[in-house]
Amino acid sequence: MRMHTAILATALAAGAALALVPPSAEARVYVDIAVAPPPPRVVVVPPPRVGYVWAPGYWYWSGRRHVWRDGYWMRERRGYHWVGPAWEPRGPRWHYAPGYWAR
């Protein structure tokens, strides 16, 4: 009986710990660094595609340096528009704001 109680207690503790972890859809990544991103690259945007929105390329921080991510097509969301990711100066540091859909 003691073994069943120990297993149950362990399972309940693990379940409680997992309940505190946000789902990946809600997880946010905040990056503040002291290195300014390079200027955006000049890229020729492909012709429009019906039902899709172009997400322009951007610089992301790899942990050691800025790396360019190419733009891509994504399905449109009717009633929304895409606000691309951006780097914002905050005092002497730079803050990365991820892209999102806005009404």
C-alpha positions as CSV (number, residue, x, y, z in Angstrom):
1,M,0.0,0.0,0.0
2,R,2.9,2.4,0.7
3,M,4.2,2.0,-2.8
4,H,0.8,3.0,-4.3
5,T,0.7,6.0,-2.0
6,A,4.2,7.1,-3.1
7,I,3.4,6.7,-6.8
8,L,0.1,8.6,-6.4
9,A,1.9,11.4,-4.5
10,T,4.6,11.6,-7.2
11,A,2.0,11.7,-10.0
12,L,0.1,14.5,-8.3
13,A,3.2,16.6,-7.7
14,A,4.2,16.2,-11.4
15,G,0.7,17.1,-12.5
16,A,0.7,20.2,-10.3
17,A,4.1,21.3,-11.7
18,L,3.0,20.8,-15.3
19,A,-0.1,22.9,-14.6
20,L,2.2,25.9,-14.0
21,V,3.9,25.7,-17.4
22,P,2.2,27.8,-20.0
23,P,1.2,26.1,-23.3
24,S,3.6,26.9,-26.1
25,A,1.0,29.1,-27.8
26,E,1.1,31.4,-24.8
27,A,4.8,31.3,-24.2
28,R,6.5,34.7,-24.9
29,V,10.1,35.3,-25.5
30,Y,11.6,38.6,-24.4
31,V,15.0,39.6,-25.6
32,D,16.9,42.7,-24.4
33,I,20.4,43.2,-25.7
34,A,23.0,45.9,-25.9
35,V,23.8,45.3,-29.6
36,A,21.8,47.3,-32.1
37,P,20.4,45.2,-35.0
38,P,21.7,45.8,-38.5
39,P,19.4,47.7,-40.9
40,P,16.7,45.6,-42.6
41,R,17.8,44.0,-45.8
42,V,16.3,45.2,-49.0
43,V,14.2,42.3,-50.4
44,V,12.0,42.2,-53.4
45,V,8.6,41.0,-52.2
46,P,7.0,38.3,-54.3
47,P,3.7,39.1,-56.1
48,P,0.6,38.8,-53.9
49,R,-1.0,35.5,-53.3
50,V,-4.8,35.2,-52.7
51,G,-5.5,34.2,-49.1
52,Y,-2.0,34.8,-47.9
53,V,-0.1,37.7,-46.2
54,W,3.7,38.3,-46.7
55,A,5.6,38.4,-43.4
56,P,8.8,40.3,-44.1
57,G,12.2,39.1,-43.0
58,Y,13.8,40.4,-39.8
59,W,16.9,40.1,-37.7
60,Y,16.7,37.8,-34.7
61,W,19.2,37.3,-31.9
62,S,20.9,33.9,-31.8
63,G,22.4,34.4,-28.4
64,R,25.7,35.7,-29.8
65,R,24.8,37.7,-32.9
66,H,22.0,38.9,-35.2
67,V,20.9,36.5,-37.9
68,W,18.6,37.3,-40.8
69,R,15.4,35.3,-41.1
70,D,13.9,35.5,-44.6
71,G,10.3,36.6,-45.2
72,Y,7.6,34.1,-45.9
73,W,3.9,33.7,-46.8
74,M,1.4,32.8,-44.1
75,R,-2.4,32.3,-44.3
76,E,-4.3,35.5,-43.8
77,R,-6.7,35.9,-40.9
78,R,-9.8,37.8,-42.0
79,G,-10.4,40.9,-40.0
80,Y,-6.7,41.1,-38.9
81,H,-3.5,42.5,-40.2
82,W,0.1,41.3,-39.5
83,V,2.4,43.4,-37.5
84,G,5.9,42.2,-38.1
85,P,8.5,41.7,-35.4
86,A,10.6,44.8,-34.6
87,W,13.6,45.9,-32.5
88,E,12.8,48.9,-30.2
89,P,15.4,51.0,-28.4
90,R,14.9,51.0,-24.6
91,G,17.5,53.2,-23.0
92,P,21.0,51.8,-23.9
93,R,19.5,48.4,-24.8
94,W,17.4,47.0,-27.7
95,H,14.2,45.1,-27.1
96,Y,12.8,42.5,-29.5
97,A,9.0,42.7,-30.0
98,P,7.7,39.5,-31.8
99,G,5.2,39.8,-34.6
100,Y,1.5,39.4,-34.0
101,W,-2.0,39.6,-35.6
102,A,-3.9,42.8,-34.8
103,R,-7.5,43.9,-35.5
